Amino acid sequence: MVLALVALLALAGCRNMEEQAKLDDPYQSSPNFDRAARDILPEAVPVGFERDDEHFSFGTIDGELADTLPFELTAEILATGQMRYEQFCMPCHGLDGSGEGIVALEGYPQPASYHTDELRAQPVGHIYQVITNGQGEMFSYAGRITAEDRWAVTAYVKALQLSQNVAAADLSEDALNALNAPAEPEMEDEPAMAEVTSEETPEATSEATPEVASEATPDAEMVPETTEEPEGTAP
């Protein structure tokens, strides 16, 4: 009897939920009904991701791709770019940016070389955007590399391009002298010392090691030999 009463109350509660008052007819039509969420407005910014610097955040200046870095390049920044490049980019793009990384050699689609005329002509803003947004088979690294380090990687990619396509007129005098210096001759390996075996060792002979004859001393020659005579013998 008690169980039946509990079941009846439970069913009555469900029925009340079904028939509760609700707003069936809105005062005016709204595009937000029958949707899980509103469309995100173009100017919406996620909390903590303010992008008030167009050059730094998007790689553009007045809507055009930037051809300069948003900060002064230093050796420390370039070293950071090299470190991040070797961590995240080298497996596909290779150590020198030729696109012959280990991932490509294992069968994954090979990325384009940085050293083509087309990519060398691209401004730094293009490289930054590709790192940030991804392109083709490459996914976005915005969640993996900070904006500061993405710019550092961009600078290092430009340095790689310059290293493979620098004009002689742009080199310093010291660099030209180093390139034009004759190559130093390679040091020849010294012949290994032959191992001496017992067969190759000449036997000690009298000719090889002559014995030194002992010479008699003059004093020894002048001393006559004496013989002892038995006692009792007449002289």
ZIWO-V369329 format. One record per residue. N is the residue number from 1. PSI is psi in whole degrees, -180 to 180 (none if undefined). Layout:
# ZIWO-V369329
n: <N N>
psi: <PSI PSI>
This chain:
# ZIWO-V369329
n: <1 2 3 4 5 6 7 8 9 10 11 12 13 14 15 16 17 18 19 20 21 22 23 24 25 26 27 28 29 30 31 32 33 34 35 36 37 38 39 40 41 42 43 44 45 46 47 48 49 50 51 52 53 54 55 56 57 58 59 60 61 62 63 64 65 66 67 68 69 70 71 72 73 74 75 76 77 78 79 80 81 82 83 84 85 86 87 88 89 90 91 92 93 94 95 96 97 98 99 100 101 102 103 104 105 106 107 108 109 110 111 112 113 114 115 116 117 118 119 120 121 122 123 124 125 126 127 128 129 130 131 132 133 134 135 136 137 138 139 140 141 142 143 144 145 146 147 148 149 150 151 152 153 154 155 156 157 158 159 160 161 162 163 164 165 166 167 168 169 170 171 172 173 174 175 176 177 178 179 180 181 182 183 184 185 186 187 188 189 190 191 192 193 194 195 196 197 198 199 200 201 202 203 204 205 206 207 208 209 210 211 212 213 214 215 216 217 218 219 220 221 222 223 224 225 226 227 228 229 230 231 232 233 234 235>
psi: <-42 -42 -38 -39 -41 -41 -39 -42 -37 -43 -37 -38 -42 -39 -38 -37 -37 -33 16 156 138 162 98 -38 110 160 -34 159 147 134 -6 -14 149 26 151 -30 158 158 139 130 146 -32 4 140 125 149 130 2 43 136 75 -8 104 -45 -50 -41 -35 -12 24 158 115 39 -6 147 132 142 15 158 153 3 169 134 132 167 -34 -43 -42 -37 -39 -42 -41 -43 -48 -37 -45 -26 -45 -29 -34 -35 -32 -47 -13 165 -36 5 16 -6 11 52 171 -33 -43 -37 -22 4 -10 149 129 129 163 151 143 -14 23 157 -36 -46 -29 -28 -11 139 167 -29 -34 -46 -42 -41 -38 -42 -39 -44 -17 165 132 -127 -11 128 172 141 14 -33 -3 -31 132 162 -41 -44 -28 -37 -36 -41 -40 -45 -38 -36 -42 -37 -39 -43 -42 -35 -25 0 43 141 147 -33 -20 -5 152 166 -39 -41 -41 -42 -37 -37 -37 -7 139 147 139 137 144 140 125 141 135 138 140 140 131 138 125 124 171 -28 -35 -14 119 143 148 120 172 -27 -39 -44 80 142 140 114 136 126 142 138 149 -36 -36 -34 -34 -15 115 154 138 145 143 130 150 148 149 5 134 147 none>
